[in-house]
């Protein structure tokens, strides 16, 4: 429904009609922060009816062109949607979830408190793969349905702003200064890809987030949403008039378009109770406030932006219409017509909170409970390990039975009043939260086999000291030896002793000498073989001054035949040096030089093939 302009007379109250936003923008944030099931599959009964069961990581979809149903893998998964939906090889998430004020499936909400904010993501891989590329985007929500939404690649050549910085291998995005168009429902997201197919020169492009993407977030994309501090107005009583003046908090250009949204809580633009209550008004006047009017109202400002071609969200403000819970008035707001509500005190016009914890009211907390004052009331909290209302009972919680203890799996849990004790089981040592197995000997290994049938050989067995991480040592040896049983002595073969010295030579140059050896090292026994070889050795007596007769060496080879036609002469020789005569010994008898003939008679040369240039004609030897 359209609202009214500032100069128009507003009706006594606003009747809110449920009207979804033109774009399903942040259903992902709504669903994840409220803990809803993110696999949104409204057409599942249709696929089941057609006996087409989809894969657990797929949903049933309707083809708008053919009006046929089919199975489609969730974003990031690849496959036919029926038998296969292969999980993505990578998963991106926020590096430190503690920086998020609220955390959901693939989304991080930050309440901006500083003029600078940093988004940091990490990427995990399901297998050993090379590092993927991370691309950062800023998403501008368009004024639907007249204008598209847009995404701007950050860190690209076209991104010339100096207030955004991408670093650490694209794992970190820093906003050096935060502007109005950075807040929700505009978004930032990091997207992981194995190959960065988008050119670096591409800066801004029209991009409308589909319901399929929003209702089923992919592990390949992680969203960041910024939320500012809400503007509190009031407190008001039912029947009062609340006025929300947007120009007091934001400059509006003549071309801007303002849309007012009623939200049960922040970040619920697409909740069943989130409604559009007015368009094109700069001031919201709500008269005759009712219980449903209290809460959050968000003003969305759409206008043309210098960095994107269409009309997109350039600013927003979140108002909180507070209810005065201190008093109840009937008619006027005077002392006679107003009274303070329970938990408050005063004359009716001005009521202040009663600190029940300090005043020790009749319904005081138990002695072991802690009293905590709240605005208009109080509550009692039982000490840790006990449960109850703190007023009339605080009973022990049996953490051991409930399974809420933090004992080690190798420890026993013993419940005590208000707490529990962990004790490591037998065979383990530790404080109960950590139990390490004691070091003990493993069982002995089997004895090693005997590889001989006679003689002497040992068998061995070993054992290991287990759980060295306990820091304990095992007592005793890690190895054990014993002799092989039932081995008979092996046969011993005889072995010669060393040779005795040579006997004395009676004649210096022509006598004979002798030496002996015995088969006793060891002697042959138990069927062993006797010694092989001679036990006696003879030798000639020889002195260095005895006469040595000369002896010829072997003939040398004949010299090559010098001719190939005719007869030639060849020669050979030998020397008297084997041995040479010494100390008056005789010279070699005979001659040391010989000649012979070689070749063919010249009369036969004509029967040979024509001689080449290498053939030398010979001469006849007379």
Secondary structure by P-SEA (a helix, b strand, c coil): ccccccccccccccccccccccccccaaaaaaaaccccccccaaaaaaaacccccccbbbbbcccccbbbbbccccccccccccccccccccccccccccccccccbbbbcccccbbbbbbbbbbcccccbbbbbbbbbbbccccccccccccccccccccccccccccccbbbccccccccccccccbbbbbccccccccccbbbbbbcaaaaacccccbbbbbbbcbbbbcccccccbbbbbbccccccccccbbbbbbbbcccccccccccccccccccbbbbcccccccccbbbbbbbbbbcccccccccbbbbbbbccccccccccccccccccccccccccccbbbbbccccccccccccccbbbbbcccccccccccccccccccbbbbbcccccccccccccbbbbbccccbbbbbcccccccccbbbbccccccccccccccccccbbbbbbbccccccccccccccccbbbbccccccccbbbbbbcccccccccccccccccccccccccccccccccccccccbbbbbbcccccbbbbbbccccccccccccccccccccccccccccccccccccccccccccccccccccccccccccccbbbbbbcc
